[in-house]
Amino acid sequence: MPQQTNRNGHRPPPGDEPAPDPRDEIARLEAEIEERSEAIERCRKVILVSKIAAAGGALAIILLLLGIIPSNNATLLTAPRVLYGMARDRLLPGRLTAVNRGGTPAWALFLCMIVSITLILSGTFETLIAIDSVILAVIYVFVFASLLALRRREPDLPRPCKAWWYPWSAVCALVVSLGFLLGAVIGDLRHSLFTVVLVAGSYLVSCAIVRARGAASASSGRPAPPAQ
């Protein structure tokens, strides 16, 4: 930076140096104030977004907790009756066909309770949720595919339940279910492969039981009381 000199070419003494321009100082202070104001505004936006995210997370947790109740109720209604149906078809011990006075398959419900408690205490809750997500997607695919196949192969069967806008409603539901299944497989390939192995193994065991009992008929012997 060149040194300031007077008219004679000599450097002025320290006391005679020109004072800084106040306008430069004011401009510098204004720029600093503006920069700090922008930083404060950014902090306010971050805090606001954090509060909204926290409120949204709390709302999502509340909705999930409210949704667990009917979901668990549906599971408690479905799982024992699946075991009841398998026992009635002689794929499981006949004891599971026992029902109480209200029509609930009591032994099947008790078995589901014991298995659920064991799985909870095993510490593999996240693994069970991942496997259950894939299995549910597979079930939905088979349900809608079975509906389309049954309507085509047995068009004259009595159907007390109507499928609105058939077949497009079933086709759309099948496509959506396939999308969910594909997303579950891509998102968690390890648990998806384990689920495939589990389902395939269950199918092979079922085929082995049916083949071993051969000529045994589900309608032979005392009929099982209907589950309600």
N, C-alpha and C positions, 0 to 999 in steps of 0.2 A: 504494500500500500504506500503510495507516494506521500512524503511528509509535506505539510502545509508550510509555505514560506511567505514573507511579506514582500513589499514591492522591491526592496533592495536585494532579494534573493536569500535573506537570512531567515532562519527558523525563529518564529516568535518564542519568547519565553513561556514557560508553563502557565503562568498566570494569565497570559494574553490569548490562550487558545479559544476559538469560538465555541460558544455553548451549543449543546445538541438542540436540534430543531424540535420543539414540543409536539409538533404535528406527527413526527416519526414515532415519538413515544406513545402518543395517543393511538396511532394506528396499530402499533404493536400490542398495546393493552386490549384494544378492540378485537384483534385477531385471537388473542389468548382467551378472552372472555367467550368469543364465539365457539372456539374449539372445546372449551370446558362445557359450554351449554349443550353442544352436540353429544359430548360424552355422557352428560347427565340424562339427556333424552334417550340415548341408547340404553342406559341402565334402567330407566323407567320402563321401557318396552320389554326388556328382558324380565324384569320383575313381574310385569303384567302377564306375560306369556307363561311364566312359571306358576302364577296363581291360577290362571285358567287351566293349565295342565293338571295342577294338583286337584282342582275342583272336578275336572273331568275324570281323573283317576278315581276319586272318591265315589263319584256317581256310577262309574263302571263297576266298581266293587260292590256297591249296593245292589245294582241290577243283577250282577252275577249271584249274589247271595240270595236274592229273591227268586232267581231262576233255578237254583239248586233244589229248592223244596219240591216243585212239581217234577223236576227231572228225577230226583231220587224216588219220588212216589211212583213214577212210571216204571223205574227200574225194579222197585220192590214188587210191582204188579206183574211185570213181564218175566223176569228171570225165574222165579219159582214155577211159573206155568210152562216155561220151556222145559224145565227138568221134569215136570209132571207129564208133559206130552211125550218126552223121550222115554220115560218109565212106562207109560201106557203102551208105547210101541216096543217095549221090551229091550230098549237100548240101555236102560239103567235099572237098578234094583226096583222091584215092584213096590217096596215100602214107600217110595216117593209118590205113589199115587194116592196115598191116604189124605183125606180132607177132613177138616173139622166141621162143626155144625153150621158155620157160616159159608161153607163151600171153599175155604182157602186151603190150598195144599200145604199143610202145616210142616210136614217133614222136609219138603222141598224148600220152604221158606227158612226153616232152621238151618239147613245145609248152606243156603246162600249167605245167611248171617255169619256162620262160622268161617266160610271162605273169605268173606269181605273183611272180617276182623283180622284174619291171618295176613291178608295182603296189605292191610293198613299198617300192621305192626312190622311188616317186613322192610319198611323204609323205601319201597320202590314205587311211591305214589306217582311221580312224574313219568316213570316208564309205563305204568298202567294207563295213565291218561293218554300218552302217545299211542300206545297199542289200541286203546279203545277208540280213538279218533279214526284210525285206519279201518278197524272192524266195522264201525258205524257206517263209514262211507261205502264199504263193500256190501253191507246189508241193504242200504238204500239202492245200490245198483242192482242187486239181485231182485229186490222187491218189484221195482218198476219193470225190469226186464221180464220177470215172471208174469206180471200183469199183461204185458203185450203178448207173450207167448201163449198164455192160457186163453186169452180172448180169441186168439187166432186158431188154436187147436180145438177148443171146446166152446164154440160160439153159442150153443144152446143150453149151457148150464144155467141153473137159476142163480141170480145174483141179487141178493137183498140190498147190497150197497152199490150205489151208482157212481161211476167215474165221470165227473163233469168234463165236458169238452174233449172226451176221448176221441181219437188217440193222441191228439196234440198235447194235451196236458201231461200224459204219461211220457211222451217223447221228450218234452221240455224238462220234466223232472229227471228223466234218465240222463240227459245231457249235463244238467247241473250236477247231478251226483257223480258222474264221471269226472267232471271238472274238480269237484272236491277231492275225489280219490287221487287224481293226478297231482293236485297241489299237496296233499298229505304225503304222497310218496316222494315228491321232489324235495319237500321241506324236511323230511326225516327219513332218509333212505334206510338207515340201520334198523330202526324199529319197524319200518314197513317190511323189510325182508324177514325180520323175525316173525311178524304177524303172518306173512305168507307161509312160512314154515309151520307155524302153529296151526293155522287153518288146514293146511294140507295134511299134517299129522293127525288132526282130529277127524278129518274125512277118511283117512286110511283106517283108523281105529274103528270108526263107525261101520265101514264096509266089512271089516274083519268080524265084528260082532254079528252083523246081519248074516253074513255067510256062515258063521259058526252055528247059528241057531236055525239056519236053513228053513225047514218046513214049519217052524213055529209061527203061528198066526197071532196078530195083535188082538183079534176078537175072540180067541180061545180062552176058556176059563171064565172066571168071574169078571164081569166088566167093571172097569174103574169108574167111580162116581165122578160126575162132571165137575170141573173146577169153575168157580165163579169169580 
